[in-house]
Every structure is written in C-alpha cells, then in structure tokens.
C-alpha cells in the first residue's frame, strides 16, 4: 500500500473560553480599586464613555441614560453575550445585544452614596483622604548626608546608605564595601561613624548590640555596666538574671533598672522612617444590620458612574454620514459596543458579588451577631451551591475583596474555614473559632504560670473539641504565639 498525504475531516467537542468570557472573568477577580484603574484606562481609550456626577449627568449635557439598575436585578457574569473591549461584537445567532436595551448607567445605592451629615452611613471614601507617602529611609539619610558632607566623603556615605536595609542595619560587610570603593577600611569606618550619628539613632549598625549601644550613648547611659549587659544579650534572652548580676556587678534592683532601660531601645530603628504609608484597606462591601436582618451593599464610593455620551455619538455619526466615511462609522460603532459592554459587564459583576457576599453573610450570621466564636465551617462549594454559581466564580469573587461590618474589616476569604469536629457529636466548629479560643486562653493565663500545649489540649477537650496536642501546637505557632517556656522566660525578665 503506497503512502501519501490526504485530507480528513473530524468533528470534536471542546470547551473554549471566548474572549468576552475571559474579559468578564478578569473583571470579576479585580478589587474595587483595581477596577477603578481599569475603568480609568477605558475612559482614556473610548471617547463615547464618560464619567457622570452624583446626579447622573456629565459636563456637557445629559447622557440620555436609562434608569439605574436595581441591586437584585443583575445576572451572573457569564459573559456569553458580552464582547471584549476593543473587539467587534460577534454574531451570536440572534442573541446579540440590543444596544437600546442596555442600561447605560452603572450605579447602586450604598452606604458610600449617603450624603454628608446623614446618620445612615459614613462619609464616602475619596483618594484625597490618603496622605502622601513618606520619604524612604535611604532618602532620609541621603538628605542628612548632603547637609553635612561633601566630595569624597559624601560619595562614600551614599554608598554606605545604599547598603542599609529597611530595619536600619548595614547589610554588607564593611571591608567588602571598602574594597569595592577602593578606599582604606579605616576611611570607611570613619564615614560609617558619621552615618551612625544620623537620625534615627542606631541606624547604620552592624549588629543588634551595636544598634542598642548607639542609642545608649545618645542617652548618655553607656556606662561599663550597661556595656556589659549589651554585650551579653544572649543571657538576657535566656533570662539568666543571676549570671547577669555577676557579670555586671550590680544588685537585683540596679539590674531591673538596666533591663527596663534596655527594653526602651528600638532594635529596628529604620522602620520608624520610610517604607511609605501603611496601605489602607478600602472595603468593597458594607454589611449593616436592619430590622429584617443584615444587608450587603457595594461600596460605590470607589467606582465612577459611567454614561454613554449620546450627544457626542450623534454628532460624530452625522459627521461620518455627511462625509460617507465608512472607517469613521465603524470606529464609532466599535466604541459604542465597547462602552455598552463595559457597563453591562460591571452590572453583572456587581450582581454576582452581591449574590455571593449575601450568601456568605447568611451562612455566617452567627459571626455578625456574636463574634468569632460563632464562626461556622464553610467551603467554597457550599456557597456556590447555595448561590447557584460555579465554585470557581466564588473563588474569584472572594479574591482581594474586603467586607466592612460593625466588627471591623475582613477579607471575604476569612469566612471560609475548615471544620474541627466535636468530641461529643455536637455541631462542628470553624478552625478560626478554635484559634480565637486558644488565643483567649493564653491571654488570660498567669504570666509566671503559662499554659502548656498539653494544658490547652486538655481544656479544649473538656469544651468538646476533638483536637490532638500536635494540632493545638500547630494552631499556636500559626498565630505566632511563643511556647509556654518562652512566654515564662519573657515574664521573668519583665518581672525583674
């Protein structure tokens, strides 16, 4: 039989994510602040898409938009009738989007929309509420170096400052820095001493002992006894007070004063400067209690109100028709389709987030009523089945989303926890609730008689939690709580 090329036709069924579905999924996973940046970029690209004010109008006239969409009327973001921004609207067999039926305003009333002075909600968040970031530690030190040094000394100082980490320590051996700069080690030592005199005190140190010694010298407390104490910080960590008294040649009262002085020093002085302002978490959702129960609302304070500029659309369409410019007309049609796609996608995103968040609040109503001790075990599958969405949709909705309630601000993933089974056959408890109980027991213990992991295991077992001692130790370590031995040692040092 001769071998030769031939053509064969085969049919197969495959699952393919369309561009519009991929775009809808990407929007669903974004937080409100990330979505705000995405919308700002689209406003720059699309001349028909404008941002409305509180009344739903934009500068230049009415957008001709329809009424705002209700919170409960949005559908899940499946994306099957959506078009990706920048692409043509595909033919979907008679199911294409009717542009006249699309809501052209994206707005849900929420706590963030409450006028100032109203008792129903707090003032809406604005970017002006965030202060500018502080100077970094390197910039702070470089400014001081520029004011005090010049020439070669300034160049050496800047090289040393570049090697100081965020905690304020010199992260590279001084001899290697001197070799790289081609200067004697003594010259590098001399400039380093100048850098160590900068604010904050203790910066530029090579070890913890040197950092504390610099701060003690600045307070004029670096006497021989304090120098000996600083040189034996390992004994302080072990709580060997008897050995410290012998080495420092002081009595118990003097050693207590020295330890109190030692605790007042900052082991990481560089953290006081720079690093930028701590990032403020802007909640994506608000939960408030009403007579009917808990109500979940979107935070619209971080999202603009989008409107299609019908006046500009009509003007450009008339201009294109008068000139017979087909390319201009196609560009206008693409911009209109993209603008309506984005408004529709945002509305679907809002509906999906509200649906999932409402189900989470419903499942964890005990937490909102009584606190973390009533947190129930909850999985993505449970919420997905109750909300009638896919499990991956719940995962995307809860990613990088935060919820604000009377008990604080929590990430949505905080409400998902594995179960700790009850020893007496009762209702299972969430892992977070057990961790909170362990922390409460440790905070209530006597400092000089701390509870061991065995003690904690026995108490939890009496309360009906089927946990092993190893699991108790794992939960304690996950919360960064020291062991009972370390807690007792620290209590002894404090009591001294």
C-alpha positions as CSV (number, residue, x, y, z in Angstrom):
1,X,0.0,0.0,0.0
2,X,1.5,3.3,-1.1
3,X,2.0,6.1,1.5
4,X,0.7,9.6,0.6
5,X,-0.9,12.7,2.0
6,X,-4.6,13.0,2.3
7,X,-7.3,15.3,3.9
8,X,-9.6,14.0,6.7
9,X,-12.5,15.9,8.4
10,X,-13.2,15.1,12.0
11,X,-15.7,16.6,14.5
12,X,-14.9,17.1,18.1
13,X,-16.5,18.9,21.1
14,X,-14.1,21.1,23.1
15,X,-14.6,23.7,25.8
16,X,-13.2,27.1,24.7
17,X,-13.2,30.3,26.7
18,X,-14.4,33.1,24.3
19,X,-12.6,36.4,24.5
20,X,-15.7,38.0,26.1
21,X,-15.9,35.3,28.7
22,X,-12.3,35.7,29.6
23,X,-12.7,39.5,29.9
24,X,-15.7,39.1,32.2
25,X,-13.8,36.6,34.4
26,X,-10.9,39.0,34.6
27,X,-13.2,41.9,35.8
28,X,-14.8,39.6,38.4
29,X,-11.5,38.9,40.1
30,X,-10.5,42.6,40.4
31,X,-10.9,44.5,43.6
32,X,-12.7,47.9,43.5
33,X,-9.5,49.9,43.4
34,X,-8.1,47.7,40.6
35,X,-11.3,48.0,38.7
36,X,-11.1,51.8,39.2
37,X,-7.8,51.8,37.3
38,X,-9.2,49.6,34.6
39,X,-12.2,51.9,34.1
40,X,-9.9,55.0,34.0
41,X,-7.9,53.3,31.2
42,X,-11.1,52.6,29.3
43,X,-12.2,56.2,29.7
44,X,-9.0,57.3,28.1
45,X,-9.5,54.9,25.1
46,X,-13.2,55.4,24.5
47,X,-14.5,58.9,23.5
48,X,-18.1,57.8,24.0
49,X,-17.7,56.7,27.6
50,X,-17.8,59.4,30.1
51,X,-18.0,59.7,33.9
52,X,-21.2,61.1,35.4
53,X,-21.6,63.1,38.5
54,X,-23.8,62.4,41.5
55,X,-26.9,63.3,39.6
56,X,-26.0,61.0,36.7
57,X,-25.1,63.8,34.3
58,X,-21.7,64.7,32.8
59,X,-20.2,68.0,31.9
60,X,-21.6,68.9,28.5
61,X,-25.2,67.6,28.8
62,X,-27.4,64.7,29.5
63,X,-26.2,61.3,28.6
64,X,-29.6,60.0,27.7
65,X,-29.2,57.1,30.0
66,X,-31.9,54.9,31.3
67,X,-32.8,54.4,35.0
68,X,-30.3,52.9,37.4
69,X,-30.2,49.2,37.6
70,X,-31.6,47.7,40.8
71,X,-29.3,45.6,43.0
72,X,-31.2,42.4,42.8
73,X,-31.8,42.5,39.0
74,X,-28.2,41.9,37.9
75,X,-27.4,38.4,36.5
76,X,-24.2,36.3,36.9
77,X,-21.2,37.4,34.8
78,X,-21.3,34.5,32.4
79,X,-20.1,36.8,29.6
80,X,-21.8,34.8,26.8
81,X,-23.5,37.9,25.4
82,X,-20.6,40.2,26.0
83,X,-17.8,41.5,23.8
84,X,-14.3,42.1,24.8
85,X,-13.2,45.7,24.8
86,X,-11.6,46.7,21.6
87,X,-13.1,43.8,19.6
88,X,-16.1,43.6,17.3
89,X,-19.4,42.3,18.6
90,X,-19.7,38.7,17.4
91,X,-22.8,37.3,15.8
92,X,-24.4,35.0,18.3
93,X,-27.2,33.6,16.3
94,X,-29.9,36.1,17.0
95,X,-28.9,36.6,20.7
96,X,-26.8,39.7,20.1
97,X,-27.0,42.5,22.5
98,X,-29.7,45.1,21.7
99,X,-27.9,48.4,22.3
100,X,-31.2,50.2,23.1
101,X,-32.0,47.8,25.9
102,X,-28.6,48.1,27.7
103,X,-28.6,50.0,30.9
104,X,-26.2,52.9,30.3
105,X,-25.6,53.9,33.9
106,X,-23.7,51.7,36.4
107,X,-24.8,52.7,39.9
108,X,-26.1,51.0,43.0
109,X,-27.2,52.9,46.1
110,X,-25.0,52.0,49.0
111,X,-23.5,53.3,52.2
112,X,-20.8,55.1,50.2
113,X,-23.5,57.2,48.4
114,X,-25.0,58.6,51.6
115,X,-24.8,62.4,51.7
116,X,-22.6,64.0,54.3
117,X,-24.2,64.5,57.6
118,X,-26.5,61.6,57.2
119,X,-26.7,59.1,60.1
120,X,-27.2,56.1,57.8
121,X,-23.6,55.8,56.7
122,X,-20.1,57.2,56.8
123,X,-18.6,59.8,54.5
124,X,-17.7,58.4,51.1
125,X,-14.1,57.5,50.6
126,X,-12.1,59.7,48.3
127,X,-8.5,59.5,47.3
128,X,-7.8,62.9,48.9
129,X,-8.2,61.2,52.3
130,X,-4.9,59.4,51.8
131,X,-1.9,61.4,52.7
132,X,1.3,61.3,50.5
133,X,3.8,58.6,51.2
134,X,6.7,59.5,53.5
135,X,10.3,59.6,52.3
136,X,12.1,56.2,52.4
137,X,14.9,55.6,54.9
138,X,17.6,55.9,52.1
139,X,16.2,59.3,51.1
140,X,16.0,60.5,54.7
141,X,19.7,59.5,55.3
142,X,20.9,60.9,52.0
143,X,19.3,64.3,52.8
144,X,21.3,64.4,56.1
145,X,24.4,63.3,54.4
146,X,24.1,66.0,51.8
147,X,23.7,68.6,54.5
148,X,26.8,67.5,56.5
149,X,29.2,66.0,53.9
150,X,30.6,66.8,50.5
151,X,33.1,65.5,47.9
152,X,34.6,62.0,48.5
153,X,33.0,61.7,52.0
154,X,29.6,62.3,50.6
155,X,30.1,59.6,47.9
156,X,31.3,57.1,50.5
157,X,28.3,57.9,52.7
158,X,25.9,57.4,49.9
159,X,27.4,54.1,49.1
160,X,27.1,53.0,52.7
161,X,23.5,54.3,52.9
162,X,22.7,52.2,49.8
163,X,23.8,49.1,51.8
164,X,21.5,49.8,54.8
165,X,18.3,47.7,54.9
166,X,14.9,48.8,55.9
167,X,15.5,47.9,59.5
168,X,18.5,50.3,59.6
169,X,21.3,47.8,59.6
170,X,24.4,47.7,57.4
171,X,23.5,44.6,55.3
172,X,27.0,44.1,53.7
173,X,30.4,43.7,55.5
174,X,32.3,47.0,55.7
175,X,35.5,45.5,54.4
176,X,33.7,44.4,51.2
177,X,32.2,47.9,50.7
178,X,35.7,49.5,51.2
179,X,37.2,47.0,48.7
180,X,34.5,47.8,46.2
181,X,35.0,51.5,46.6
182,X,38.8,51.2,46.6
183,X,39.3,53.0,49.9
184,X,41.1,52.0,53.1
185,X,39.0,50.2,55.7
186,X,39.8,53.0,58.3
187,X,38.3,55.6,56.0
188,X,35.1,53.6,55.6
189,X,35.0,53.2,59.4
190,X,35.3,56.9,59.9
191,X,32.5,57.7,57.4
192,X,30.3,55.0,58.9
193,X,30.6,56.6,62.3
194,X,29.3,59.8,60.8
195,X,26.4,57.9,59.2
196,X,25.6,56.3,62.5
197,X,25.2,59.8,64.0
198,X,22.3,60.5,61.7
199,X,18.6,60.2,62.7
200,X,17.1,57.8,63.7
201,X,19.6,56.9,66.3
202,X,21.0,53.4,65.8
203,X,20.9,53.4,62.1
204,X,24.0,52.0,60.3
205,X,24.7,49.4,63.0
206,X,26.2,46.1,62.0
207,X,24.8,44.1,64.9
208,X,21.9,44.4,67.4
209,X,24.4,45.1,70.2
210,X,26.0,47.9,68.2
211,X,22.5,49.4,67.5
212,X,21.5,49.4,71.1
213,X,24.9,50.8,72.2
214,X,24.5,53.7,69.8
215,X,21.1,54.5,71.4
216,X,22.6,54.2,74.9
217,X,25.4,56.6,74.0
218,X,22.9,59.0,72.6
219,X,21.1,59.0,76.0
220,X,24.4,59.2,77.9
221,X,23.6,55.8,79.6
222,X,26.5,53.8,78.1
223,X,28.4,53.1,81.3
224,X,30.5,49.9,81.9
225,X,27.6,48.1,83.5
226,X,25.3,48.9,80.6
227,X,28.1,48.0,78.1
228,X,28.4,44.6,79.8
229,X,24.7,44.0,79.7
230,X,24.5,44.9,76.0
231,X,27.5,42.6,75.2
232,X,25.6,39.7,76.8
233,X,22.2,40.0,75.1
234,X,22.1,36.2,74.8
235,X,21.9,35.9,78.6
236,X,19.0,38.4,78.6
237,X,17.2,36.3,76.0
238,X,17.6,33.2,78.2
239,X,16.5,35.1,81.3
240,X,19.7,34.2,83.2
241,X,19.4,37.1,85.7
242,X,21.9,35.6,88.2
243,X,24.7,35.4,85.7
244,X,23.9,38.9,84.5
245,X,24.1,40.3,88.1
246,X,27.5,38.7,88.5
247,X,28.9,39.9,85.2
248,X,27.5,43.5,85.6
249,X,28.5,43.5,89.3
250,X,25.1,45.1,90.3
251,X,22.3,44.1,92.6
252,X,18.8,43.0,91.6
253,X,17.3,46.5,91.8
254,X,20.0,48.0,89.5
255,X,19.7,45.1,87.1
256,X,15.9,45.7,87.0
257,X,16.5,49.3,86.1
258,X,19.0,48.4,83.4
259,X,16.6,45.8,81.8
260,X,13.9,48.4,81.8
261,X,16.2,50.8,80.1
262,X,17.2,48.1,77.6
263,X,13.6,47.5,76.7
264,X,13.1,51.1,75.9
265,X,15.6,51.0,73.0
266,X,14.4,50.3,69.4
267,X,16.0,47.1,67.9
268,X,14.9,48.2,64.4
269,X,15.2,52.0,64.2
270,X,15.0,52.1,60.4
271,X,11.4,51.0,60.5
272,X,10.4,54.3,62.0
273,X,11.4,56.1,58.8
274,X,10.1,55.5,55.3
275,X,8.6,52.5,53.8
276,X,5.6,54.6,52.7
277,X,2.4,55.0,54.5
278,X,0.7,51.8,55.5
279,X,-1.8,50.7,52.9
280,X,-5.4,51.4,53.9
281,X,-7.8,48.7,53.1
282,X,-10.8,50.1,51.2
283,X,-13.8,47.7,51.7
284,X,-15.6,46.5,48.6
285,X,-18.7,45.7,50.5
286,X,-20.6,47.1,53.5
287,X,-22.8,45.0,55.9
288,X,-25.3,46.8,58.1
289,X,-27.9,45.5,60.4
290,X,-31.6,46.3,59.8
291,X,-34.9,45.2,61.3
292,X,-35.1,42.4,58.6
293,X,-31.5,41.2,59.1
294,X,-28.1,42.0,57.7
295,X,-28.0,43.9,54.4
296,X,-25.0,43.7,52.0
297,X,-24.2,46.7,49.8
298,X,-21.5,47.5,47.3
299,X,-19.1,50.4,48.1
300,X,-19.7,52.7,45.1
301,X,-17.5,55.4,46.6
302,X,-14.5,53.9,44.7
303,X,-16.3,53.4,41.4
304,X,-17.2,56.1,38.9
305,X,-20.7,56.4,37.3
306,X,-20.4,55.5,33.6
307,X,-22.6,57.1,30.9
308,X,-22.6,56.8,27.1
309,X,-22.3,60.3,25.7
310,X,-25.2,60.2,23.3
311,X,-24.8,63.8,22.1
312,X,-21.2,63.2,21.0
313,X,-22.3,59.9,19.4
314,X,-25.0,61.7,17.4
315,X,-22.6,64.5,16.3
316,X,-19.9,62.1,15.1
317,X,-22.4,59.8,13.4
318,X,-23.9,62.8,11.5
319,X,-20.4,64.0,10.5
320,X,-19.5,60.5,9.3
321,X,-22.7,60.2,7.3
322,X,-22.2,63.6,5.6
323,X,-18.7,62.6,4.5
324,X,-19.6,59.0,3.7
325,X,-16.6,57.9,5.8
326,X,-17.0,54.1,6.4
327,X,-13.9,53.8,8.7
328,X,-15.2,56.6,11.0
329,X,-18.6,55.0,11.2
330,X,-17.1,51.6,12.1
331,X,-14.9,53.2,14.7
332,X,-17.9,54.8,16.3
333,X,-19.9,51.6,16.3
334,X,-16.9,49.8,17.9
335,X,-16.6,52.5,20.6
336,X,-20.4,52.3,21.3
337,X,-20.3,48.5,21.6
338,X,-17.3,48.6,23.9
339,X,-18.9,51.2,26.2
340,X,-22.1,49.2,26.5
341,X,-20.2,46.0,27.0
342,X,-18.3,47.6,29.9
343,X,-21.4,49.0,31.5
344,X,-23.2,45.6,31.2
345,X,-20.2,43.7,32.5
346,X,-19.9,46.0,35.5
347,X,-23.5,45.5,36.3
348,X,-23.2,41.7,36.0
349,X,-20.1,41.8,38.2
350,X,-21.9,43.8,40.9
351,X,-24.8,41.4,40.8
352,X,-22.5,38.3,41.2
353,X,-20.5,39.9,44.0
354,X,-23.7,40.9,45.9
355,X,-25.2,37.4,45.4
356,X,-22.1,35.6,46.7
357,X,-21.5,38.0,49.6
358,X,-25.1,37.9,50.7
359,X,-24.9,34.1,50.9
360,X,-21.7,34.3,52.9
361,X,-23.3,36.7,55.4
362,X,-26.3,34.5,55.6
363,X,-24.2,31.4,56.3
364,X,-22.0,33.2,58.9
365,X,-24.8,35.2,60.6
366,X,-23.6,33.9,64.0
367,X,-20.3,35.7,63.5
368,X,-22.0,39.1,62.7
369,X,-24.3,38.6,65.7
370,X,-22.0,37.2,68.4
371,X,-18.4,37.2,67.2
372,X,-15.6,34.9,66.0
373,X,-16.6,32.2,68.5
374,X,-19.7,31.5,66.4
375,X,-17.9,31.3,63.1
376,X,-19.1,28.2,61.2
377,X,-17.1,25.9,59.0
378,X,-17.7,27.0,55.4
379,X,-16.4,25.9,52.0
380,X,-16.5,27.4,48.5
381,X,-18.7,24.5,47.3
382,X,-21.4,25.3,50.0
383,X,-21.6,28.9,48.9
384,X,-21.5,28.0,45.2
385,X,-24.4,25.6,45.6
386,X,-26.5,28.0,47.6
387,X,-25.8,30.9,45.3
388,X,-26.2,28.7,42.2
389,X,-22.9,29.7,40.7
390,X,-19.7,27.8,39.9
391,X,-17.2,27.2,42.6
392,X,-14.5,29.0,40.6
393,X,-16.8,32.0,40.5
394,X,-17.0,32.1,44.3
395,X,-13.2,31.9,44.4
396,X,-12.8,34.8,42.1
397,X,-15.4,36.9,43.9
398,X,-13.7,36.4,47.3
399,X,-10.2,37.1,45.9
400,X,-8.9,40.5,47.0
401,X,-12.3,41.6,48.2
402,X,-12.9,43.1,51.7
403,X,-16.1,43.4,53.8
404,X,-16.7,46.1,56.4
405,X,-19.1,45.5,59.2
406,X,-19.6,46.6,62.8
407,X,-16.8,44.1,63.9
408,X,-14.2,45.5,61.5
409,X,-12.9,45.0,58.0
410,X,-12.4,41.4,56.9
411,X,-11.3,39.7,53.7
412,X,-14.1,37.6,52.3
413,X,-11.8,34.5,52.4
414,X,-11.7,34.9,56.2
415,X,-15.2,33.5,56.4
416,X,-14.1,30.2,54.8
417,X,-12.6,27.7,57.3
418,X,-12.2,24.0,57.7
419,X,-14.2,22.2,60.4
420,X,-13.0,21.0,63.9
421,X,-15.1,18.0,64.8
422,X,-16.9,17.9,68.2
423,X,-15.8,15.2,70.6
424,X,-19.4,14.7,71.9
425,X,-21.1,14.5,68.5
426,X,-22.3,18.2,68.6
427,X,-22.0,20.8,65.9
428,X,-18.6,21.3,64.3
429,X,-16.7,24.5,64.9
430,X,-14.6,26.5,62.5
431,X,-10.8,26.4,62.8
432,X,-10.7,30.2,63.2
433,X,-13.0,29.9,66.2
434,X,-10.7,27.4,67.9
435,X,-7.7,29.6,67.2
436,X,-9.5,32.5,68.8
437,X,-10.3,30.3,71.8
438,X,-6.6,29.3,72.2
439,X,-5.5,33.0,72.0
440,X,-8.1,33.9,74.6
441,X,-6.9,31.2,77.0
442,X,-3.2,32.3,76.6
443,X,-4.1,36.0,77.1
444,X,-5.9,35.1,80.3
445,X,-3.2,32.9,81.8
446,X,-0.9,33.8,84.7
447,X,2.3,35.2,83.2
448,X,4.6,33.1,85.5
449,X,2.4,30.0,85.1
450,X,1.7,29.8,81.4
451,X,-0.4,27.1,79.9
452,X,1.5,24.4,78.0
453,X,0.2,22.8,74.9
454,X,-0.9,19.8,77.0
455,X,-2.9,22.2,79.2
456,X,-4.5,23.9,76.2
457,X,-5.3,20.5,74.7
458,X,-7.0,19.3,78.0
459,X,-9.1,22.5,78.2
460,X,-10.2,22.3,74.6
461,X,-11.0,18.6,75.0
462,X,-13.3,19.4,78.0
463,X,-15.0,22.0,75.9
464,X,-15.8,19.3,73.3
465,X,-13.2,20.0,70.6
466,X,-11.6,16.8,69.2
467,X,-8.0,18.0,68.8
468,X,-4.7,16.4,69.3
469,X,-1.9,18.2,71.2
470,X,0.1,18.4,68.0
471,X,-2.8,20.3,66.3
472,X,-3.0,22.7,69.2
473,X,0.7,23.4,68.9
474,X,0.3,23.9,65.1
475,X,-2.5,26.4,65.7
476,X,-0.5,28.3,68.3
477,X,2.5,28.5,66.1
478,X,0.3,29.7,63.2
479,X,-0.7,32.7,65.3
480,X,2.9,33.5,66.1
481,X,2.4,32.8,69.8
482,X,5.6,31.6,71.6
483,X,5.8,28.4,73.5
484,X,5.0,28.2,77.3
485,X,8.7,28.1,78.0
486,X,9.4,31.3,76.0
487,X,6.4,33.1,77.5
488,X,7.5,32.3,81.0
489,X,11.1,33.4,80.3
490,X,9.8,36.7,79.0
491,X,7.6,37.1,82.0
492,X,10.5,36.5,84.3
493,X,12.5,39.2,82.6
494,X,9.6,41.6,82.8
495,X,9.0,40.8,86.4
496,X,12.7,41.6,87.2
